[in-house]
Amino acid sequence: MRKMAVIVAVAAFALGGLVGAYALLVERPLERGTAAGALRPVWSNAQWPFPMDQWGKGKAFRCKSSDCGAEVMVYVRAKIGFCNCSTGVSDDEELDRISDYDLLGNKLAALGPGRPITVAWMKGRSRAFTLAGTQPAARSALSVGFNDRCDAIVATAVLGHEQPAAIEAAVLEFLNSKTVVHWAEVTLGL
C-alpha cells in the first residue's frame, strides 16, 4: 500500500515536470523572446520601395522581428483633398477608397470589419487583411486611414505573420508618435 502511494507520487511529479517542460519549450508566435504584451517596437526609417504615382512618395518605417515579434513595414503618405470632407474616414467604404491597396497588388481579403481609431487630433479607421500573391515575407496587412478635414493620411502596415491584430496597438502607437505626427503636420501644412 505504501509502495503504491510512492509510485503514484513519483508518477504525478514526473508528469507535472513533463507538462512544465513542454509549456516552456513550445514556441508561441509573437510571444517568443518576449513576455506577453512586452513587445518593445523600435521603428527606423526605411526607403520608400514603390514607384511614383499620383500621390507621390511617402515615408517608410521598419520594425525588426526582434523588436516587433515579426518584421513589420509601415508605409505612410498623405492624400491631400481626397477624403470625404463632411464625414471623414468614418466607415469601411471610405477606408477602402483611400487605402493604398494598389501598392500591395490589390490581392487583399478583409479579416473582418474595421474599427474606429484616433491618431493625434484626427479620427479614422483601421482594418486587418490577409495578403495573397505578394512577397513571401508579407502575409497580412493593416490599412489605417485618418483625416484632417478633407485631407487623408493613409498608413499601410505590412506584416510578416498572419496575426495583424497582435501588432495593431504598436502600429497605432507609432502613428501617434512625435515622428509621424510632426510629419503629418508639416505635410498637411498645419
C-alpha positions in Angstrom: 0.0 0.0 0.0 2.8 2.4 1.0 4.8 1.3 -2.1 1.8 2.1 -4.3 1.5 5.7 -2.8 5.2 6.3 -3.5 4.8 5.1 -7.1 1.7 7.4 -7.7 3.5 10.4 -6.1 6.6 9.8 -8.3 4.5 9.4 -11.4 2.5 12.6 -10.6 5.7 14.5 -10.0 7.2 13.3 -13.3 4.1 14.1 -15.2 4.0 17.6 -13.8 7.6 18.1 -14.7 6.9 17.0 -18.3 4.0 19.3 -18.6 6.0 22.2 -17.3 8.9 21.5 -19.6 6.5 21.2 -22.6 5.0 24.6 -21.7 8.4 26.2 -21.6 9.6 24.7 -24.8 6.6 25.2 -27.0 7.1 28.0 -29.5 4.4 30.7 -29.3 4.0 33.0 -32.3 4.6 36.7 -31.4 5.5 35.8 -27.8 8.8 34.1 -28.4 11.5 36.1 -26.7 9.1 38.5 -25.0 6.7 38.4 -22.2 3.1 38.7 -23.3 2.3 42.3 -24.0 6.0 43.3 -23.6 6.9 44.0 -27.2 9.2 47.0 -27.4 8.9 48.2 -31.0 11.8 50.2 -32.4 11.0 51.9 -35.6 13.6 53.1 -38.1 13.4 55.0 -41.4 13.4 52.8 -44.5 13.4 53.6 -48.2 10.1 54.0 -50.0 10.1 50.9 -52.2 7.2 51.8 -54.5 7.3 53.6 -57.9 6.0 57.2 -58.0 2.3 57.6 -58.6 -0.3 60.4 -58.4 0.1 60.6 -54.6 3.9 60.8 -54.7 6.3 59.1 -52.3 5.5 58.7 -48.7 7.5 57.7 -45.6 8.5 54.1 -44.9 9.4 52.7 -41.4 10.7 49.3 -40.3 10.4 47.4 -37.1 12.6 44.3 -36.9 11.3 41.0 -35.9 13.4 41.1 -32.7 11.5 44.2 -31.6 8.0 43.5 -33.0 7.8 39.7 -32.9 7.8 39.7 -36.7 9.1 42.0 -39.5 6.7 45.0 -39.8 6.9 47.7 -42.5 4.7 50.8 -42.2 4.2 53.0 -45.3 2.6 56.4 -44.7 1.6 59.1 -47.1 -0.8 62.0 -47.4 -3.7 62.2 -49.9 -4.5 65.9 -50.0 -8.1 66.7 -50.8 -9.0 63.0 -51.2 -11.1 62.5 -48.1 -14.9 62.9 -47.5 -14.9 66.4 -46.1 -18.1 66.0 -44.2 -17.7 62.5 -42.6 -14.0 61.8 -42.8 -12.8 58.2 -42.6 -15.8 57.0 -40.7 -16.7 53.7 -42.4 -15.0 50.8 -44.2 -16.1 52.0 -47.6 -14.2 55.3 -47.1 -11.2 53.5 -45.7 -11.2 51.1 -48.7 -11.5 54.1 -51.1 -8.5 56.0 -49.7 -6.3 52.9 -48.9 -3.1 52.1 -50.7 -4.2 48.6 -51.8 -2.6 49.1 -55.2 0.8 49.2 -53.6 0.3 45.6 -52.4 -1.1 44.3 -55.7 -4.8 44.6 -54.8 -4.8 41.0 -53.6 -6.2 41.5 -50.1 -9.1 39.9 -48.2 -10.6 41.7 -45.2 -10.4 39.7 -42.0 -13.5 41.5 -40.7 -14.9 44.9 -40.2 -12.7 47.9 -39.4 -12.7 49.8 -36.2 -12.5 53.4 -35.2 -9.1 54.8 -34.3 -7.6 58.1 -33.2 -4.2 59.5 -34.3 -3.4 62.7 -32.5 -6.4 65.1 -33.2 -7.5 63.0 -36.2 -10.2 60.3 -36.3 -10.2 57.4 -38.7 -10.4 53.6 -39.1 -8.2 50.6 -39.0 -8.8 47.2 -40.8 -6.9 44.0 -41.0 -6.3 42.0 -44.2 -4.6 38.9 -45.4 -2.4 39.2 -48.5 -2.1 36.8 -51.4 0.4 36.8 -54.3 2.9 39.1 -52.6 6.5 38.8 -51.4 6.9 35.6 -49.3 7.6 37.6 -46.1 4.3 39.5 -46.3 1.3 37.6 -45.0 -1.1 40.2 -43.7 -1.6 43.9 -43.6 -3.3 46.7 -41.6 -4.9 49.6 -43.5 -5.2 52.7 -41.4 -6.8 55.9 -42.6 -7.4 59.1 -40.7 -8.1 62.7 -41.7 -7.8 66.4 -41.0 -10.8 68.0 -42.8 -10.6 66.9 -46.5 -7.0 65.6 -46.3 -6.3 62.0 -45.5 -3.3 60.2 -44.2 -3.1 56.6 -45.2 -0.9 54.1 -43.4 -0.3 50.6 -44.6 1.4 48.1 -42.2 2.7 45.0 -44.0 3.4 42.2 -41.6 5.5 39.0 -41.7 2.9 37.0 -39.9 -0.8 36.2 -40.1 -2.0 37.9 -37.0 -2.3 41.7 -37.8 -4.5 42.3 -34.7 -1.5 41.3 -32.5 0.6 44.3 -33.7 -2.2 46.8 -34.4 -1.7 48.6 -31.0 2.0 49.0 -31.6 1.4 50.4 -35.1 -1.2 52.9 -33.8 1.2 53.9 -31.0 3.8 54.6 -33.6 1.4 56.6 -35.8 0.7 58.7 -32.7 4.4 59.3 -32.1 6.1 62.6 -32.5 7.9 61.4 -35.6 4.7 60.7 -37.5 2.5 63.4 -36.0 5.2 66.0 -36.9 5.5 64.6 -40.4 1.7 64.9 -40.7 1.6 68.5 -39.5 4.3 69.5 -42.0 2.8 67.5 -44.9 -0.7 68.9 -44.2 0.6 72.4 -43.9 -0.6 72.9 -40.3 
